[in-house]
């Protein structure tokens, strides 16, 4: 019995579906991590620039991860 015949016969997942799910997960993680960073800071140190940076830092990390994956595939 060969390994080819032991493979499941399911349909492979489309790359478009994987891109859509990955983008949704990246947006969710960026918002979650940004809101976590904003909620941790003390209220007397709260500024609009820190809040913007707290949301943009995870978003930039997600974009860098997306770029690395896009370069490989």
C-alpha positions in Angstrom: 0.0 0.0 0.0 1.5 3.3 -1.0 1.4 6.6 0.9 -0.7 8.2 -1.9 -3.6 5.8 -1.4 -3.6 6.4 2.4 -4.2 10.1 2.0 -7.6 11.5 2.9 -9.8 12.3 -0.2 -11.0 15.8 1.0 -11.0 18.9 -1.1 -8.0 21.2 -0.3 -8.8 24.6 1.2 -8.7 27.5 -1.3 -5.9 30.0 -0.9 -8.5 32.8 -1.0 -10.2 31.3 2.1 -6.9 31.0 3.9 -6.1 34.7 3.1 -9.4 35.9 4.3 -9.2 33.9 7.6 -5.6 35.0 8.1 -6.4 38.7 7.5 -9.4 38.5 9.9 -7.2 36.9 12.6 -4.5 39.5 12.1 -7.0 42.3 12.5 -8.4 40.7 15.6 -5.0 40.2 17.2 -3.9 43.7 16.4 -7.0 45.2 18.0 -6.8 42.9 20.9 -3.2 43.6 21.6 -3.6 47.3 21.1 -6.5 47.5 23.5 -4.6 45.4 26.0 -1.7 47.8 25.9 -4.0 50.8 26.3 -5.8 49.2 29.3 -2.6 48.5 31.1 -1.3 52.1 31.2 -2.1 54.3 34.2 -4.7 57.0 33.6 -2.4 59.9 34.4 0.0 58.8 31.6 -2.8 58.4 29.1 -2.3 60.3 25.8 -3.7 60.0 22.4 -0.3 59.4 20.9 0.4 56.5 23.2 -3.0 55.0 22.3 -2.2 55.4 18.6 1.2 53.8 19.1 -0.3 51.0 21.1 -2.6 50.1 18.3 -0.1 50.7 15.4 2.7 48.6 16.9 0.7 45.2 16.8 -0.7 46.3 13.4 2.9 46.8 12.1 4.0 43.5 13.5 1.0 41.8 11.8 1.9 43.5 8.5 5.5 42.3 8.8 4.4 38.8 9.4 2.0 39.0 6.4 4.9 40.3 4.3 7.2 37.5 5.3 4.5 34.9 4.5 3.8 36.5 1.2 7.5 36.3 0.3 7.7 32.6 1.0 4.5 31.6 -0.9 
